[in-house]
Amino acid sequence: MIAKESERIRSILSETEECLISMMENFLKKRYPDRQEDFYIRARMLYMITDRVSRDILCVGTARQKKDYMELLADEIMHYTFEL
């Protein structure tokens, strides 16, 4: 029973991840219509970076460090999304 529920949860998470990646891919295609790029890969990279770093932020010791870490993450997302 627990194994079935665990598998179901993993399936839901996977579907959600793919949906979020697809949304980001569509955004990037609209943002850069003239570029010949694999937007799926860029969107997937952005999602994975955000997901893994967000988890790591939870492990940082002080509130100030977490704040700094979140600001750096936001800067990286802006850079990779909007090339600022």
N, C-alpha and C positions, 0 to 999 in steps of 0.2 A: 504493500500500500504506500509506504513512504517513498519507495523507489519510483513508483508511478507519479506521485505528486512532484517529486524532485525533477523528473524528466519533463513533466508538464511545465513547471516553472522555468526550466532551462529553455524550453521551446518558446514560451512567451517572451522571455528576455531576448532570445535570438531574433524573433520576429520584430520586436520593438527596435532593436539595434539596426536591423536592415531597413526598417521604415525611416528611422532618423537619418541614416546614411543616404537613403534615397531622397529625402527632403533636402538635405544639404547639397546633394548632387544637382538636383533641379534648380536650387538657388544659384549655384555656381554657373550652371549653363546659361541662366538668364542674365547673370552679372557679367559674364564674359562670352557673349554670343559669337564673337569673331575668333576666338581661340580654338586651336586644334589641340585639345588636351584630354586626357582620360580623367574626366571629372569624378567618376566613381572612385578612382584611386585616391584623388585628392580629398574627397569627402570622407572616405574610409579612414585615411590617415588622420584627418582632423578629429573624427570621432574617437579613434583609438587613443590618440594623444590626450584628448580631453578626459576620456574615461579613466585611463590609467593614472594620469596626474591627479585627477580629482580624488581617486582612492588614496593616493599617496599623501595628499594634503591632510587627510584625516590622521595620519601617523606623525605629523609634525608636532613638536612639543608645545610651543607657546602660541598665544593668540596673535602676537605680532608677526611671528614667522608664517603662520597660516595666511594672514592678510597679505604679506609680501608675496608668498607663493601664489595665491589666487590672482594677484595683480600681474605677476609675470605670466601666468597661464593666459589671462585675458589678452595681454599684449601679443603673445604667440598666436592665439586664435585670430586676432585682428590681422596680424601680419600674413598668415597663411590664407586667410579668407579674402582680405581686401588689398593685400600687398601694399600696406602703408609703410 
